């Protein structure tokens, strides 16, 4: 164990000036680092146990691609983002749309994008990458996608939107799965031109009320899942009863 601890200390020497690790925490980190890398993909909606030291070590093994891609149209953009990594695009793919739909081919992906953009009044969409990161040991590339949306109707405002995209590939560099994650409610509020009104309502009306409730609830000393669920049941019933009396 002493040899392992010494080896880890040497590897972590560049971070010693910014991270003060106790001996007990160091031993715990060594034990965790000996475990195999989790086989489940990062893009899944799962929680993982980690430590600041593990994050620093993982960052040292990550290859960040200094690549900026900006294209008009989804198909042009997808073909451009795989080019720096020499990835291939076979027609068969599992394309997860924020957990709301799973498309099985790129043709279906392009068709869905053409249809729903017209339905939502989007005339042109420019895609751009931010923080394009590649982890070759995990056959994974991910980035923040910025969408600039221009509208087909004059009364609908244009908007920019941000999406998190995870791309997985196999040993032959064929893209096998794509996970797209974003705030769906925020997206549709932008599409309907209600994002600014919703932001004002949340900031000026809902947030002060929620903070008052949180302070009162915390001061009661009864904060736990059971009392919270009890409130969720009692408050709607009380409102219904009050409306019936009115």
URQUI-V478608 format. One record per helix or strand of 2 or more residues. SS is the DSSP state (~ for helix, > for strand). FROM is the first residue (numbers start at 1). TO is the last residue. If there is no record, write none. Layout:
ss: [SS & SS]
from: [FROM & FROM]
to: [TO & TO]
//
This chain:
ss: [~ & ~ & ~ & ~ & > & > & ~ & > & > & ~ & > & ~ & > & > & > & ~ & ~ & ~]
from: [2 & 13 & 23 & 52 & 63 & 70 & 74 & 92 & 102 & 106 & 122 & 136 & 140 & 159 & 174 & 184 & 195 & 225]
to: [11 & 15 & 33 & 60 & 64 & 72 & 83 & 97 & 105 & 119 & 135 & 138 & 151 & 169 & 181 & 191 & 220 & 245]
//
